[in-house]
Amino acid sequence: MYSTDFFIILFIAAVIWYWLDGMKAKEIARQTGKDACKEASVEFLDDTVAVSKVRLKRNTMGQMSLYREYQFEFTSDGEFRYHGEITMLGKRILNVNMDAYRLF
């Protein structure tokens, strides 16, 4: 096997790993957003989250992990959309922020 073949296979494996890891993290963020909306008695809109930032960052043990920020929308009255944000480091939720919203 030539070294270029090895690097191509390694690159493809890395892309597949990144995609699978991202799908798992997105599902965790989606469920977290849903739970936060349920706890606040508001409606989680579109049943999805959108990634807004991805970068490498060190965790509490000093290891490199993927830091991700996800955006989502919710409503309290069905008329206005409000924004929320979920931050994750690896598979761990760091923070959930939701805009101030009007009670109906």
Beta strands, then each sheet from edge to edge (+ up, - down):
strand 1: 43-44
strand 2: 50-58
strand 3: 64-75
strand 4: 82-89
strand 5: 92-98
sheet 1: 1+ 3- 2+
sheet 2: 1+ 3- 4+ 5-
end
